[in-house]
Amino acid sequence: MASDLDDEIDDLQAKIASLKKQLRIQTSTLITAPSTRQLFTEAADQPTTTLTLPRKDNTTTTTTTTDAATLNPKLRAQSALQQAHNQQSLYRACATLTTFRARDPDPHAVDGGAILGLRVEVISRARFLRPYYVLLNRPYPGGGGGGGGGGGSRLLRVHRHTLPPCIPLAGLAGRYLPAPPAKKPAGRGGDGDGGVGRQDLARFARALRREVVRYHHRLGVVADLRKAAGMGRERDEEGEEEQLNRLVDIAPADAEAKHLSIEWADGRTGRLVMGDDGEIVKLVVLGENGRDREAGRDLLGGAVRVEEVVKRMAALT
Amino acid sequence: MPRISVPTTARLPSSLRVNPTNPAATKILGRLSRSSLLSVALDWLDDNSLSLAQPYLREDEDDDDEDDDETDDFYPPARSPEALRDVYTLLQARKGSKREILDRITEGDWRHGLSLYQLAMADLQYLYDHPTSQQWSAYRIMPLKPPRDPDGEEPPQVDKQSLTIPRFHPSTFLRTLQAQVLPDVKAHYTFDAHKTLPLLLLRIFIVDSPYNTNLGLQQKTGTPTTTTNFDASRTVYIAFPDASPHLFISKPQTTTLTSSSSSGSSGESKSLRNLLVEGIPKALSRPLQRQRFTLQSTSLVTRNLAALVERRGGGRTNAAGGGWSVYTAAAAAADGDDDDGSKKRETPLDLVLPASASASPPLFLGGGEESGGGNGKRAAVAGLVLAGERREERAVKRARLVARARFGVTAVAGDGKGVERVDVVVEDAFPDAGGEENAGGDEEGGRGGRVGRGGGRKSQVDAVLQRAAGDEDEHEDDTQQQQQDGVAQKWRPYVRLTFHGPHVFAGIRQLVEAGIVDGERMPGWMTGEEGVTIGAVRHGRIRGHKGSGL
């Protein structure tokens, strides 16, 4: 009995949640619809009360007042917000590399807690993944290398980030966002690099995005390989056992997904090394009697890129 | 088994058997629970490990003499591993004492000795049963610059611009590590993938003996002070998180009961650890490919492996702790209470406005964002709703909101990612009389009695103590204040704070939520966002962590 009631309550809750979600979607659709916006602009010209009725139905504002005077600015604000959000989404979708400002909640944060956020969108398998964030601040005191305008130096430094450790963020930051030289620049004469000391946020962001996208492409190609080899598929026909040439596992063997470990059904193992951009650097297959060059040639078939192997394998099976 | 054993640098073979009455063996087995013992025994009898864990079986069925000999045996040997497996499965279903199983293993089925492999499995089982039994330190693997100097005179430098991500190959690593270990120490290595966490565990069992045969494992009862004593064995774990250039080393533990050598053991284990810390980067390096690495301590020491994986693992949460966790994937997952929060900020194709408090970055972080104007609106709505409520409730709500802003989705009691101890040294100059103390609300535990001179100080401490009347026991501050004559112009007292508890940062979060610690003035290192457990605070920030992203 009690469980029945609980089930019913759960059902209703789920229904409420889904309805709320629907409402939100409808709201955002309606509020950005050209006709609605036209109504807004007309309302701005001549503030009449006739417009309150349709708007009231479409909004999620919790206020119960029907007073047009209070509803109108609220709705207007909502509309403006929605438009800003739409624009942001558009930029994010098209530019894939966007910035935003944020504040460090730490009361002792440097530079008054001002943070420049870098948002890197990743698209994998026709889908936007959760973006990666790099949050930069300006911790260096004024007078450092790059033209300190206000109180402090304008040089940036990576404060927080959500990148996985397989992205060499520290190295990239060291290259493109070097810290200003210490008090005595003469002490570091050893660096022959020309660009040391100049920060280039744009290049940093581009290089970072390149690394991120490469990484995800490598992951994607591993998944494609697995699919092409028929892994993860349910094997219903057990008679396939005699097919010893079958691949049983392909998995990334290192953090950057540049090394792939390959396993055959007959116990042979292989290691495929690919470069940054998916070109095949090396493939070693070890059988029972040492290196099995033939299997390696079989697998590659003269391919130079991993994608070609995927195509080959897909064609074979 | 050869009659003569020659000292070599080879490792101890897994199949080497240890007398089950050996104190180290009995200790390893004895600390397991009954169910763990049974599951370990069944694992031994598994086909995969059977070759290294052969039980004592009846020799031959038609050999009658043998049979007669053993009729009075309390634990008659089984005929086959399968039969033995049935026995243990039956025992698993039955109730009984742990002793029964232990005796059966040591006096019955493995009376001829337990292999090192078996002991390693038992020890790992203990680690899984008691995940907090080891204290781990996290190290970061850093690439080194290739030496410019052909003589190798100058000390190697960390290459800050390297794009190399250290790679780790278990068997190669082990082989090179073995070469680094001194020949008068014998070690047994076992790799195991952690059952729940994305970790690869390496157990190193070290015996002070030059022999890699039975001789090294024999307990010489006649000469208890001998160096080739199994008693002096030590176990160290090294954990390699998947896809992360870090590694965690556990504190070496002796497996023996003897406390006689405890005086020297701490120094010994320290040197052992140093040996490992020096040897591991060499084992990881590949000089032929001009890749050299070094280990760098990351000031994170904890017993909780899950916390280590969270802060030094392969995910996104490494450099986005505390309030910054709203930017990580964990934020979306944790916002289950919010119906549209699960997909929030995931894709720019979602045009639904982030409407609820949890969906967009809270309070502080959202201040300047493009979509940040939503906060104002929300506040307005909240203000309307709250208008009729009492001030206290509003304060509580605000404290919760602040806690959410400062801690994000981290530091929740019960998330299993708690660190149990945080040490912080505050090196800031003493604030001017009547000024604000930098450390704000965290001094409530300060022992007023120890505070010496400084009139303004005393009153402040008293006030703080009053405020801290409702302090929780979990959040126990140990403020030691020694007066040092600081730098000429400013007095810098030596303030050391130690936070103890099952989940330190969750405790602080609870204090913020309860309004005991002012969440808005609380320094950032109290949120745990730096991801360190040992740190020195300068200018209100953990030193050297202006940006802990690097």
Interface residues (C-beta under 8 A of the other chain):
Chain A: A17 K20 K21 R24 I25 T27 S28 T29 T32 T60 T61 T62 T63 K74 A77 Q78 A80 L81 Q82 A84 H85 N86 Q87 Q88 S89 L90 Y91 R92 A93 F100 R101 A102 R103 D104 P105 D106 P107 H108 A109 V110 G113 E121 R127 F128 L129 R130 P131 Y132 Y133 V134 L135 L136 N137 P139 R157 V158 H159 R160 H161 T162 L163 P164 P165 C166 P168 L169 A170 G171 L172 A173 G174 R175 A253 D254 A255 E256 H259
Chain B: D159 K160 Q161 S162 L163 T164 I165 R167 F168 H169 D242 A243 S244 P245 H246 G313 G314 G315 R316 T317 N318 A319 A320 G323 W324 Y327 T328 A329 A332 D339 D340 R345 E346 T347 P348 L349 D350 L351 V352 L353 P354 A355 P361 L363 F364 L365 G366 G367 G368 E369 E370 S371 G373 G374 K377 V381 L384 V385 A405 R406 N438 G440 E520 R521 M522 P523 G524 T527 E529 H539 G540 R541 K546 G547 S548 G549 L550
